[in-house]
Amino acid sequence: YLSHDGSVVLNLNPFFVLADDPTPTGADAQVSRAASLVLSTLKFYSRLKREELDIDVWRGGKPLCMHQYGDLFASVRVPSESGADKIQHFPDSNHIVVMACGCCYYFDVLWGSGDVCISEMQLVENLKHIVADADAVVARASAVEALSSCMGVLTTEARPKWAAARADLQRSDQNASLLQIVDSALFVLCLDHDQPSDVSAIARSMLHGSYSLRDGVQAGSMVNRWYDKLQIIVCANSAAGINFEHTKVDGHTVLRFVSDVFADTIMRFAAKITTGVDSKFKEDRPQVLARHESLRSLHSSQPDIWPRRLEWDLRVVPRLRQRIHHAEVRLSDLVSQHDTRALEFEGFGKLEIVRLDVSPDAFVQLALATSLHELYGEVVSVYEPVQTKAFLHGRTEAARNMTPETAKFVKTWSSEMGDEAKEAALLEAVQSIVSTVKDAARGHGVDRHLFALLRTWERGAKPGAPKPALFADRAWARLNHTVLSTSNCGNPALRLFGFGPVVADGFGVGYLIKDRRLSFCASSKHRQTSRFLRTLEGTLVRMRDVLRAGQARRAKRKREEPEAAYGYFHEPHEFTGHDLESADPALHASGGALRGGSAATNPRVAAVKETSNGLGPRRDSDVPPMRPGLRIGRPDDHDAATGGGRRN
């Protein structure tokens, strides 16, 4: 990640769209939700700093490494003009940065101890002041002048260009100190002025921001970002999400943070309507500062909860204005070249897939690979990250789900073969994916191991040395040309999850598997993203139908099996000794006196021959009468309960 020298927008930074706010918001929907998310985030950070977070656990209660949480807050990715970027940490940070219309503001939110020093009401008041001030700044400035204050757009540049611009900024002591304020902030809150109208527009806002020109200059929310840091984004209609710098943290870690924040929001709302009813809903109220107590000089050690705007000085290096303009144009190009779409599939979800006796994740993986094959007839490299936090400092391993069985399935699915053949291939492919994912989770994957070998060779290789044969092979290049990059990040706190494609001819697909629905966000560059999702929708339904039909066939065969297995329910006929031998091997093995099958030598034959309809003997008290009707349930259970079935 740190060696990547292109833009981090679309290429590296993923996003989450949060579930809709469960609390009433009223006219101040944006600032109300933003204040709520900020307060919940500060409480999470305080618990993290005091090491009071519950340990993450995996299935079976296996504890997971918590190391990544230390890199989530109060850190920044610092660009380099040559070589890899660096991650810088600020453990004593106590403030946040708020962006509105591209302008940057900051205020303190924590005591020196790490406890929250500001109330939700004070947060709302601060955010209202910030929005009003930013609107006024933009209103009295031309489009070009307004863009000049959008310093965050420089973080969207290729890393060497951003490093050069950063160096220009730091030539001024004032700018250097302001840059330090942004770098050291706990996180950045982005208050957008747009109101995305549908789920795809919301996804685009969280991934890269909106595109909107004012007098020929970019004025969309894409310039209201700082991509080197964790960002909480709230739109004017209260749609909210997270965009995060991916170098040191993975989706599983950010997902835990988001789910805790969402749960805290609900609990605080519950506290307001259950006061005095149940102690578990009572909120721990922080010791907060009154505003008059916060009036201080910048050198005071007491927190300052008043918001302040950062005033960048562009006179020192005039070319900074040109750098900002060029960064905006290149960002606008990058966004225009990509298409991001969402599909909220409500036909069925996890519960239905589990009833089909297949892994939900493997089912979705096959649907994605099959949809791409149906459109393009290609078998491509597929990537799915699997968290390996069961190991110390574990990150992820790659599950390469285009197994031989998966390749066979996607070809079978597009063929003229019947449903039974397609179902058989599907089930084989599911098992191969389940096995691949389990291997990856246990650290038995191949990607990270081979990547480490390659990096080890690169560090010791002489300039111009040929690569080892493995890494020069065409198969290695094809494996790492991931056309279908996927990730599953399900949680009730999320509505969507996504990221950009990792290759120019690829798709980036994030998905959530919920009990009764499936959510997808797909992004591509100059490909038919909407058509891919429509194909996926049809594939999901057809795969479900094929599995259902297969279950119905097996159930029908199972219902018919007792007739062939027990013999008592065949069409009425005279039983012979051969019939008894077939129905009961124990009788066949019990001696030659039974093999003749005559009534004289075998009382049970005599008893059965008295039956006129094959339903059981009417006399001979040694053999209990059999009840009419077809047996249901497991034969063993039935036999144990009734004493019927095979008896010696």
Phi, psi and omega in degrees: 000314184290339179277349179295125184251006175269188177292143177279343180293130180071327185275325185234314188284119174275177178216155169241140166257123182284152173300156181302147181297123181281354184258148177298142183240326179073209187291329182263052187301316185294305184291329179295313180290320180299315179297319179297316180294321179296313181298315179297323178294318179296321178295321177297315181296320179298318177295322178297316182293327178274002181058044179254002178292139172297142181290136174296140177229152177256181182307136181083007177082016181288123182291148180244154181294136182256010188302324187296333184298333178292345180256002185281322185246159173052042178219161182212146172271121183258123184287157178231140178287335176213134182091190185279151173293172177231153174255126180247138182246152180226081187295340182263012182297143178220017183229165173237161174249136178243133178245136176213127183055029179086347178280149181249137177228160176210157172199157182282149182225353183229149165288168177300334179285347184099356178280154182290135182244010184226144181269167178295322179296320178292324175299315179301316181296317178300315183293325176297316179298320182294314180299316180296318181293317180296318177300321180292320179299315181291322184295325183266005181244155173287169180299320180293317179294320179297321180295330183296339179270357183272068185295333182297338181296338178294334180289351179270353182288164167304145191302318178298322179294319179293323178297320179293319178294322179297320177297320176298317179301318187283358174292337176261129178299323180297312180295323180297319180291323178292320178297324177295324178297316179292313182303318188272358181298151177301317178192175179245131173258123180254115177261106183271149180268351182272163181232086182302132191270341180218174188294327177293321178294323176297316179300316180296322179299319183282331181281314184213358181087168184272158179253122179203124182264141174233113183053040178080007182240141182295126179228011179286176183289353177297339178268002181255051184219159171223094195284353179277001184224167171296129182237131169258123187245129178229123180276170183297334179264016176077003170299135188223155179196182180232135169237126188229147175288124198266356190300314188251354181227148179251170183302324181299321180291312180294327178297319177298315178301312182296318182293323177293319179296316180296317180295320180295323177300316180294317182295322179292324175295319178299323181298328182287335184251000180234028182303125179082001182265310185217125186295335184290344179268354183287135183272139171288115184271121182287158172283113187249159178274141167281156185297322182292335177285343185269354180287113186205172173278164181295343183264001178287150179275350181279141181301148177243107185270003178280135179285144179228139178274140176275124182254102181282139179259106182265002182284333184296315179233092184303332183290351177300323178299318179293321177300317180296317179298313181295323178297318179297318181295316180294322177296318179299320175300311183301315180294319182293335181280350184246150178234123181241125182226153180239148174229119173256095185275118185248014179293321177190177180212211186302317185299317180292319182294321177297323178295339177274005176063038174227159176291126179301318181293317179296322178302312181292319178303316179294322179298320179294311181296322181292320180297318179294321179293322179297323182282317190244351182066026184247142169259114191241168176288132182240140181233132171224120179285142177235124184291141180237037182286001171290344177259154178301127181059025181295145177246261179218162167236155181269128169267113179269092192276358173276069178285168175304324179291322177294317178299319178297319182294313184296328177287320178297319183297325181273000183267184178268010180293157184284172184296326181295319178293321179293320179295317180299317179294323179297312182296322177296318181294321177303312181297323179294321179291317178302316179295319180297316181294318179298318178299317180297317181296330179276002182081018182258018177283180183248332189299307185294323180297311181293323179297318179297320177297318179297314180296322178297317178296316183299323182292330183257354185285145175281152179304132178083359180293138179291146179293153172303151187305322182302314185276351174265354184286146180297329180296323178295318179295320181290321178301320184270002171265084190276098180289324181243094178264121188231161174199140180251124184218062187279141176189143180299341180284348185252150170254323180212161177210138182193178181194171182276169176292152182263348174226160187297328181256025186249179174237138169255122185231114170258141182217154177238133177252106179253172187303318186234014180202161176233134180241135181231144168229119182243141178226141178210169179246109179061032174237171187271080185296315180298318180295321177300316181291325176294320176297318178300318180301315178293323180296318179302315181294316182292322177296317176301316182295321179295318179292322177298314180298321178296319177297319180295319178297316181293324178294321179295317178297322180294323178294329182275341184300319182302326180297319180282332186277329188253333175080335183293340186249019173293172173302144184306129176197166178283122177287148175240172176301328179296321178300316182293323179295322179291320184283332185221095180301332180296323178294320180298327184271355189276353175140162184292339182296336181272338189293333180295327175075015182275158178294332182288324184263347183224103181301328182289328175295319179297319181295318181292325183291343175284351182280132181266340185233007177078005182270355178137161183290146177268347178216194186071090186295346178291338182246113183295146180294145178262138183279145179290158178111161183271133179296144173232163182082188181284131180304323182297317178296317180299315182297319181294327182280327188253345185076008181272197178081214185280121181230140177272000000 
